[in-house]
Amino acid sequence: MGQKIKRENSFDTLLDQSLGKQGHGRPTARYAGKAASRIWPRRHIRLTLSLTILLVVGLGASVLAWQNGIWFPTASPKGLRAVLIDGLSVNYPDPSFTNNVTKTLSSVGYTVDYIGPDKFTVDTLANLPSQGYGLVIIRAHTAHSAIITSEPYTSSKYVFAQLAGHVSPATIGTPVEYFAVAAQFISSESRGRFQNSIIVLMGCGDPGDRETFGAAFADKGAGYLIGFDNSVSAQFTDSETSTLVSALARGNSVQESVSLASSPDPVYRGQFGFVVASSILQQRTVNLLSELSLFAIFFIILVFGPLSVFLVPKLLARR
């Protein structure tokens, strides 16, 4: 019995010695652990914050650029194709205008499509960007940044577009209501993209409407929007548009052509003007950079503000 107790005491002595040697090394390991915790977390924090800032700013720039159409390159029209959409013929038919425009454009190589009032629907505008037209002439009523089609209104069609406010009922001086398509519909719900096309709106308008339509068509790849800045009569818009188309067919620039067709309506004083898509995109780029600068400042304050509350006292304490 005494021998067993002696053996156990000897084993305990060896165990204590072993633990003592391991314990002797622990302070060094603990110190190394503290040193590593001081070095590696700082590196990881700096790297993580840098990557986070770059990721957030890059993601924000990508989303805003996508929303503003800055990423989409403009393309040249494939061949000479034009379309005349004639919704105004519901009340003001003018075959001589149609023939004149078709003949003028055909003489310089354009293939001209004609869409009469019986086929001028919401879907016509929805599919318009995908048709490859270099020149689009819309002879229709316009009001409050909306194009009035010749499709009779019904509450059971285009329900989601109606709920979004992109499509609504409108009248053109008769008891019949027609679908009116807002500019936002062009930019958000139409399919395909224009190929640096020239868009001519022959309806009434104001400078604000022209800018709104210009931005909407620019979103879908159009190069220019030409439209009136006030009310015009049907006879006047036909006459001025004929002059405009003739000038474009002769090879004049959009600016020169609009200048030749910029006489004011003798009664309503409306006259042609134009909006350049590239200027809209440039302004959007400036706005985008401003928004990103503010966002970056806000993000830095949000992230580094709380960190400074904890880090500054520690840095001062070390001094």
VOPAGU-2260 file (C-alpha; in pm, 1 decimal, decimal comma):
REM VOPAGU-2260
SITE   aa  ch    i         X         Y         Z
SITE  MET   A    0       0,0       0,0       0,0
SITE  GLY   A    1     281,6     234,6      87,9
SITE  GLN   A    2     451,4     161,0    -243,9
SITE  LYS   A    3     133,9     247,7    -436,6
SITE  ILE   A    4     106,7     584,4    -262,9
SITE  LYS   A    5     471,8     650,5    -334,5
SITE  ARG   A    6     423,9     574,5    -706,9
SITE  GLU   A    7     126,6     809,2    -722,5
SITE  ASN   A    8     329,4    1088,1    -560,3
SITE  SER   A    9     609,3    1031,1    -811,5
SITE  PHE   A   10     358,4    1049,8   -1101,3
SITE  ASP   A   11     212,6    1371,1    -961,4
SITE  THR   A   12     560,5    1517,9    -936,3
SITE  LEU   A   13     637,0    1439,6   -1301,1
SITE  LEU   A   14     300,8    1581,0   -1412,4
SITE  ASP   A   15     361,3    1900,1   -1220,0
SITE  GLN   A   16     704,4    1937,3   -1373,0
SITE  SER   A   17     562,9    1885,6   -1723,8
SITE  LEU   A   18     287,4    2139,6   -1672,3
SITE  GLY   A   19     538,7    2376,5   -1523,7
SITE  LYS   A   20     751,3    2362,6   -1840,6
SITE  GLN   A   21     446,8    2426,8   -2060,0
SITE  GLY   A   22     336,9    2707,7   -1836,6
SITE  HIS   A   23     679,2    2861,7   -1862,7
SITE  GLY   A   24     629,0    2897,7   -2236,1
SITE  ARG   A   25     278,4    3043,6   -2212,0
SITE  PRO   A   26     373,2    3406,4   -2145,6
SITE  THR   A   27     574,6    3414,3   -2467,9
SITE  ALA   A   28     290,5    3257,8   -2661,3
SITE  ARG   A   29      43,0    3499,3   -2503,3
SITE  TYR   A   30     266,4    3794,2   -2592,1
SITE  ALA   A   31     307,0    3670,6   -2949,8
SITE  GLY   A   32     -68,9    3627,7   -2968,7
SITE  LYS   A   33    -118,8    3986,8   -2854,8
SITE  ALA   A   34     136,8    4113,3   -3106,8
SITE  ALA   A   35     -31,4    3921,9   -3385,1
SITE  SER   A   36    -370,3    4052,5   -3278,4
SITE  ARG   A   37    -230,4    4404,9   -3303,6
SITE  ILE   A   38     -79,2    4357,0   -3650,3
SITE  TRP   A   39    -315,4    4133,0   -3846,0
SITE  PRO   A   40    -649,4    4286,1   -3749,5
SITE  ARG   A   41    -523,3    4631,4   -3855,7
SITE  ARG   A   42    -418,2    4498,3   -4193,3
SITE  HIS   A   43    -744,9    4316,3   -4235,3
SITE  ILE   A   44    -944,0    4622,2   -4130,1
SITE  ARG   A   45    -764,2    4849,2   -4377,2
SITE  LEU   A   46    -802,4    4598,8   -4658,9
SITE  THR   A   47   -1165,1    4529,7   -4575,8
SITE  LEU   A   48   -1256,0    4898,6   -4556,0
SITE  SER   A   49   -1076,5    4974,6   -4884,0
SITE  LEU   A   50   -1247,2    4689,6   -5065,0
SITE  THR   A   51   -1583,3    4781,2   -4913,6
SITE  ILE   A   52   -1554,8    5143,2   -5024,2
SITE  LEU   A   53   -1451,1    5040,8   -5376,0
SITE  LEU   A   54   -1730,0    4783,1   -5394,5
SITE  VAL   A   55   -2001,1    5017,3   -5269,4
SITE  VAL   A   56   -1891,4    5308,3   -5488,6
SITE  GLY   A   57   -1851,5    5081,9   -5792,2
SITE  LEU   A   58   -2188,0    4918,5   -5736,5
SITE  GLY   A   59   -2354,9    5253,8   -5685,6
SITE  ALA   A   60   -2195,3    5392,6   -6001,4
SITE  SER   A   61   -2301,7    5086,8   -6200,6
SITE  VAL   A   62   -2662,1    5105,1   -6085,1
SITE  LEU   A   63   -2690,7    5479,1   -6146,6
SITE  ALA   A   64   -2519,9    5453,1   -6485,8
SITE  TRP   A   65   -2754,8    5170,5   -6584,7
SITE  GLN   A   66   -3060,6    5368,7   -6474,2
SITE  ASN   A   67   -2946,0    5678,4   -6661,1
SITE  GLY   A   68   -2859,8    5500,2   -6983,5
SITE  ILE   A   69   -2492,7    5602,8   -6972,5
SITE  TRP   A   70   -2368,2    5250,0   -7037,3
SITE  PHE   A   71   -2556,1    5205,5   -7362,5
SITE  PRO   A   72   -2352,4    5306,3   -7669,1
SITE  THR   A   73   -2526,4    5473,7   -7959,5
SITE  ALA   A   74   -2526,2    5301,5   -8295,2
SITE  SER   A   75   -2577,2    5420,6   -8648,6
SITE  PRO   A   76   -2898,4    5321,3   -8826,5
SITE  LYS   A   77   -2867,5    5012,9   -9047,9
SITE  GLY   A   78   -2978,9    5139,1   -9386,2
SITE  LEU   A   79   -3213,4    5427,7   -9456,8
SITE  ARG   A   80   -3545,5    5347,3   -9295,0
SITE  ALA   A   81   -3815,8    5591,2   -9191,0
SITE  VAL   A   82   -4165,1    5561,9   -9050,0
SITE  LEU   A   83   -4457,3    5803,6   -9053,7
SITE  ILE   A   84   -4705,5    5733,5   -8773,9
SITE  ASP   A   85   -5024,1    5916,9   -8857,9
SITE  GLY   A   86   -5266,2    5930,1   -8568,9
SITE  LEU   A   87   -5378,5    6282,1   -8654,3
SITE  SER   A   88   -5570,6    6150,0   -8955,5
SITE  VAL   A   89   -5852,3    6051,9   -8720,4
SITE  ASN   A   90   -5960,2    6418,1   -8728,4
SITE  TYR   A   91   -5722,8    6586,1   -8975,2
SITE  PRO   A   92   -5637,1    6362,2   -9269,7
SITE  ASP   A   93   -5382,2    6511,7   -9507,4
SITE  PRO   A   94   -5292,7    6272,5   -9793,2
SITE  SER   A   95   -5083,1    6539,3   -9964,4
SITE  PHE   A   96   -4855,9    6562,7   -9659,6
SITE  THR   A   97   -4815,7    6185,0   -9650,0
SITE  ASN   A   98   -4735,6    6168,2  -10018,4
SITE  ASN   A   99   -4495,8    6461,2   -9999,6
SITE  VAL   A  100   -4294,6    6316,5   -9709,3
SITE  THR   A  101   -4287,0    5968,1   -9860,7
SITE  LYS   A  102   -4174,2    6099,5  -10199,2
SITE  THR   A  103   -3907,6    6326,0  -10050,4
SITE  LEU   A  104   -3752,3    6052,5   -9839,1
SITE  SER   A  105   -3780,6    5786,2  -10107,3
SITE  SER   A  106   -3595,6    6009,8  -10352,0
SITE  VAL   A  107   -3283,2    5995,3  -10136,5
SITE  GLY   A  108   -3295,3    5622,3  -10071,1
SITE  TYR   A  109   -3520,5    5586,9   -9766,7
SITE  THR   A  110   -3760,5    5299,8   -9727,1
SITE  VAL   A  111   -4069,5    5461,8   -9575,0
SITE  ASP   A  112   -4330,0    5275,5   -9370,3
SITE  TYR   A  113   -4669,6    5427,4   -9304,0
SITE  ILE   A  114   -4874,2    5349,5   -8993,2
SITE  GLY   A  115   -5224,4    5487,9   -9019,0
SITE  PRO   A  116   -5469,2    5560,2   -8738,4
SITE  ASP   A  117   -5619,3    5211,9   -8757,3
SITE  LYS   A  118   -5284,8    5061,0   -8650,1
SITE  PHE   A  119   -5152,8    5330,3   -8417,7
SITE  THR   A  120   -5178,3    5158,9   -8078,9
SITE  VAL   A  121   -4989,7    5148,7   -7751,2
SITE  ASP   A  122   -4802,7    4845,8   -7882,4
SITE  THR   A  123   -4687,5    5050,7   -8180,4
SITE  LEU   A  124   -4492,1    5278,4   -7946,6
SITE  ALA   A  125   -4383,5    4985,6   -7730,6
SITE  ASN   A  126   -4217,2    4813,1   -8028,2
SITE  LEU   A  127   -4093,3    5128,1   -8202,6
SITE  PRO   A  128   -3730,8    5129,2   -8073,7
SITE  SER   A  129   -3672,7    4775,1   -8201,8
SITE  GLN   A  130   -3772,2    4841,1   -8563,1
SITE  GLY   A  131   -3444,0    4994,6   -8681,8
SITE  TYR   A  132   -3580,1    5328,2   -8803,7
SITE  GLY   A  133   -3332,5    5611,4   -8853,3
SITE  LEU   A  134   -3610,5    5870,8   -8883,0
SITE  VAL   A  135   -3936,3    5852,3   -8688,0
SITE  ILE   A  136   -4214,0    6103,3   -8761,7
SITE  ILE   A  137   -4508,9    6092,5   -8521,9
SITE  ARG   A  138   -4806,2    6289,5   -8652,8
SITE  ALA   A  139   -5024,5    6276,9   -8343,4
SITE  HIS   A  140   -5172,4    6485,9   -8066,1
SITE  THR   A  141   -4943,0    6538,0   -7769,2
SITE  ALA   A  142   -5028,7    6688,7   -7432,8
SITE  HIS   A  143   -4881,4    6684,5   -7081,5
SITE  SER   A  144   -4575,6    6483,0   -7193,7
SITE  ALA   A  145   -4792,2    6212,7   -7348,9
SITE  ILE   A  146   -4857,2    6093,4   -7703,6
SITE  ILE   A  147   -5222,5    6024,3   -7779,5
SITE  THR   A  148   -5269,7    5712,4   -7990,1
SITE  SER   A  149   -5566,7    5615,6   -8207,9
SITE  GLU   A  150   -5648,9    5311,2   -7995,7
SITE  PRO   A  151   -5985,6    5347,1   -7817,3
SITE  TYR   A  152   -5947,4    5340,2   -7440,6
SITE  THR   A  153   -6059,6    5051,9   -7225,6
SITE  SER   A  154   -5978,8    4992,9   -6860,3
SITE  SER   A  155   -5916,9    4622,5   -6920,3
SITE  LYS   A  156   -5605,0    4666,3   -7139,8
SITE  TYR   A  157   -5251,0    4753,0   -7035,3
SITE  VAL   A  158   -5358,9    4723,9   -6672,2
SITE  PHE   A  159   -5011,6    4733,6   -6518,7
SITE  ALA   A  160   -4906,9    5027,5   -6737,3
SITE  GLN   A  161   -5223,2    5208,8   -6629,6
SITE  LEU   A  162   -5153,9    5138,4   -6263,0
SITE  ALA   A  163   -4801,5    5275,7   -6309,6
SITE  GLY   A  164   -4942,6    5593,5   -6466,3
SITE  HIS   A  165   -4763,7    5529,0   -6795,5
SITE  VAL   A  166   -5086,5    5485,3   -6991,8
SITE  SER   A  167   -5410,5    5680,5   -6941,4
SITE  PRO   A  168   -5730,8    5785,2   -7121,8
SITE  ALA   A  169   -5740,9    6107,8   -7323,7
SITE  THR   A  170   -5973,4    6282,8   -7567,4
SITE  ILE   A  171   -5894,3    6473,0   -7887,0
SITE  GLY   A  172   -6203,9    6690,3   -7915,5
SITE  THR   A  173   -6451,5    6404,2   -7951,9
SITE  PRO   A  174   -6649,2    6198,4   -7698,4
SITE  VAL   A  175   -6430,7    5896,5   -7776,2
SITE  GLU   A  176   -6143,0    5832,7   -7534,2
SITE  TYR   A  177   -5810,0    5705,9   -7663,8
SITE  PHE   A  178   -5501,6    5565,4   -7495,9
SITE  ALA   A  179   -5237,7    5827,0   -7418,5
SITE  VAL   A  180   -4880,5    5704,0   -7368,3
SITE  ALA   A  181   -4664,0    5900,1   -7123,9
SITE  ALA   A  182   -4298,3    5971,1   -7193,6
SITE  GLN   A  183   -4204,7    5738,7   -6904,9
SITE  PHE   A  184   -4360,6    5451,2   -7097,5
SITE  ILE   A  185   -4107,3    5501,1   -7377,9
SITE  SER   A  186   -3809,0    5490,5   -7145,9
SITE  SER   A  187   -3925,4    5212,6   -6914,6
SITE  GLU   A  188   -4159,8    4982,3   -7105,6
SITE  SER   A  189   -4075,9    5004,4   -7475,2
SITE  ARG   A  190   -3867,4    4722,7   -7621,1
SITE  GLY   A  191   -3536,1    4738,5   -7805,0
SITE  ARG   A  192   -3324,2    5045,6   -7875,1
SITE  PHE   A  193   -3316,4    5317,7   -8137,0
SITE  GLN   A  194   -3000,5    5351,5   -8345,7
SITE  ASN   A  195   -2911,5    5716,0   -8291,2
SITE  SER   A  196   -3243,8    5794,4   -8460,1
SITE  ILE   A  197   -3408,9    6131,8   -8520,5
SITE  ILE   A  198   -3753,1    6155,1   -8359,5
SITE  VAL   A  199   -3997,4    6419,2   -8485,9
SITE  LEU   A  200   -4305,8    6494,2   -8274,7
SITE  MET   A  201   -4559,1    6693,4   -8473,9
SITE  GLY   A  202   -4804,5    6753,2   -8187,5
SITE  CYS   A  203   -4852,5    7049,3   -7955,6
SITE  GLY   A  204   -4619,6    7090,9   -7662,5
SITE  ASP   A  205   -4411,3    7319,6   -7447,0
SITE  PRO   A  206   -4037,6    7342,3   -7371,1
SITE  GLY   A  207   -4082,7    7117,9   -7067,2
SITE  ASP   A  208   -4258,4    6850,5   -7273,2
SITE  ARG   A  209   -3982,4    6862,0   -7533,1
SITE  GLU   A  210   -3715,1    6807,4   -7268,7
SITE  THR   A  211   -3915,4    6526,1   -7110,1
SITE  PHE   A  212   -3967,6    6349,0   -7441,4
SITE  GLY   A  213   -3604,7    6412,2   -7533,6
SITE  ALA   A  214   -3484,7    6237,9   -7218,1
SITE  ALA   A  215   -3726,5    5946,4   -7265,9
SITE  PHE   A  216   -3622,6    5880,5   -7625,9
SITE  ALA   A  217   -3255,2    5931,0   -7536,0
SITE  ASP   A  218   -3294,3    5653,9   -7278,3
SITE  LYS   A  219   -3379,0    5422,4   -7566,8
SITE  GLY   A  220   -3089,4    5527,1   -7791,0
SITE  ALA   A  221   -3236,6    5811,1   -7998,2
SITE  GLY   A  222   -2995,4    6082,7   -8110,1
SITE  TYR   A  223   -3231,6    6381,7   -8144,6
SITE  LEU   A  224   -3582,8    6482,4   -8046,7
SITE  ILE   A  225   -3748,5    6754,5   -8255,4
SITE  GLY   A  226   -4074,0    6901,6   -8130,3
SITE  PHE   A  227   -4282,3    7213,7   -8082,2
SITE  ASP   A  228   -4267,8    7442,1   -7779,4
SITE  ASN   A  229   -4635,4    7546,5   -7789,7
SITE  SER   A  230   -4966,2    7468,9   -7956,3
SITE  VAL   A  231   -4981,6    7443,2   -8336,1
SITE  SER   A  232   -5254,4    7390,4   -8593,8
SITE  ALA   A  233   -5267,4    7076,0   -8807,2
SITE  GLN   A  234   -5203,5    7273,1   -9124,1
SITE  PHE   A  235   -4902,6    7448,7   -8974,6
SITE  THR   A  236   -4737,7    7136,0   -8836,3
SITE  ASP   A  237   -4778,0    6961,6   -9172,0
SITE  SER   A  238   -4620,2    7254,5   -9355,1
SITE  GLU   A  239   -4325,3    7293,5   -9116,9
SITE  THR   A  240   -4260,0    6921,1   -9098,6
SITE  SER   A  241   -4251,0    6901,4   -9477,4
SITE  THR   A  242   -3987,6    7175,8   -9478,4
SITE  LEU   A  243   -3794,9    6996,0   -9203,0
SITE  VAL   A  244   -3796,3    6660,9   -9382,9
SITE  SER   A  245   -3687,5    6821,2   -9710,5
SITE  ALA   A  246   -3393,6    6986,5   -9535,5
SITE  LEU   A  247   -3289,9    6660,6   -9369,5
SITE  ALA   A  248   -3318,4    6477,3   -9702,3
SITE  ARG   A  249   -3085,4    6731,2   -9863,9
SITE  GLY   A  250   -2818,5    6642,6   -9608,7
SITE  ASN   A  251   -2857,8    6935,6   -9371,0
SITE  SER   A  252   -2779,8    6881,0   -9005,1
SITE  VAL   A  253   -3059,9    6865,7   -8750,3
SITE  GLN   A  254   -2972,1    7214,9   -8629,6
SITE  GLU   A  255   -2976,2    7355,5   -8983,1
SITE  SER   A  256   -3298,8    7174,9   -9071,1
SITE  VAL   A  257   -3478,0    7296,3   -8759,4
SITE  SER   A  258   -3358,2    7647,9   -8830,7
SITE  LEU   A  259   -3514,3    7631,7   -9177,7
SITE  ALA   A  260   -3843,2    7509,9   -9029,7
SITE  SER   A  261   -3857,0    7725,0   -8718,0
SITE  SER   A  262   -4123,0    7980,5   -8813,6
SITE  PRO   A  263   -4376,2    8029,3   -8532,3
SITE  ASP   A  264   -4737,3    7930,9   -8577,9
SITE  PRO   A  265   -4924,1    8253,3   -8669,4
SITE  VAL   A  266   -5201,3    8178,8   -8420,6
SITE  TYR   A  267   -5060,5    7962,9   -8140,0
SITE  ARG   A  268   -4692,4    8070,8   -8169,5
SITE  GLY   A  269   -4554,3    7719,9   -8145,0
SITE  GLN   A  270   -4226,5    7654,0   -8326,8
SITE  PHE   A  271   -3981,6    7371,5   -8373,7
SITE  GLY   A  272   -3683,4    7315,1   -8148,1
SITE  PHE   A  273   -3464,2    7014,5   -8077,7
SITE  VAL   A  274   -3298,9    6825,7   -7794,5
SITE  VAL   A  275   -2964,3    6646,3   -7837,8
SITE  ALA   A  276   -2939,0    6312,0   -7660,1
SITE  SER   A  277   -2563,7    6346,1   -7600,6
SITE  SER   A  278   -2615,1    6666,5   -7400,3
SITE  ILE   A  279   -2868,5    6488,0   -7183,5
SITE  LEU   A  280   -2626,6    6201,6   -7118,5
SITE  GLN   A  281   -2343,2    6443,8   -7042,0
SITE  GLN   A  282   -2557,0    6622,1   -6786,9
SITE  ARG   A  283   -2651,9    6289,2   -6636,4
SITE  THR   A  284   -2282,8    6200,0   -6606,9
SITE  VAL   A  285   -2217,3    6524,3   -6418,9
SITE  ASN   A  286   -2512,2    6454,1   -6191,2
SITE  LEU   A  287   -2392,0    6098,6   -6141,7
SITE  LEU   A  288   -2045,6    6211,8   -6032,6
SITE  SER   A  289   -2199,8    6463,0   -5793,4
SITE  GLU   A  290   -2423,6    6195,5   -5643,2
SITE  LEU   A  291   -2130,8    5955,8   -5607,9
SITE  SER   A  292   -1920,9    6223,6   -5435,9
SITE  LEU   A  293   -2194,6    6289,2   -5183,8
SITE  PHE   A  294   -2248,0    5918,1   -5137,2
SITE  ALA   A  295   -1875,4    5857,2   -5078,2
SITE  ILE   A  296   -1858,4    6139,7   -4823,8
SITE  PHE   A  297   -2163,2    6006,6   -4642,6
SITE  PHE   A  298   -2022,2    5653,0   -4644,8
SITE  ILE   A  299   -1684,8    5766,5   -4507,9
SITE  ILE   A  300   -1852,6    5961,8   -4230,9
SITE  LEU   A  301   -2082,5    5670,1   -4152,3
SITE  VAL   A  302   -1796,4    5418,7   -4134,0
SITE  PHE   A  303   -1504,8    5618,3   -3998,5
SITE  GLY   A  304   -1708,0    5839,7   -3766,2
SITE  PRO   A  305   -1789,2    5563,5   -3515,6
SITE  LEU   A  306   -1440,3    5412,2   -3554,9
SITE  SER   A  307   -1275,3    5742,1   -3470,1
SITE  VAL   A  308   -1463,2    5752,5   -3140,3
SITE  PHE   A  309   -1280,5    5436,3   -3033,4
SITE  LEU   A  310    -947,8    5474,6   -3213,1
SITE  VAL   A  311    -858,8    5836,5   -3133,1
SITE  PRO   A  312    -858,3    5791,4   -2752,9
SITE  LYS   A  313    -636,5    5483,3   -2790,0
SITE  LEU   A  314    -392,3    5665,7   -3016,3
SITE  LEU   A  315    -373,9    5957,2   -2774,3
SITE  ALA   A  316    -325,9    5721,6   -2481,3
SITE  ARG   A  317     -19,7    5564,8   -2643,1
SITE  ARG   A  318     149,0    5902,0   -2659,6
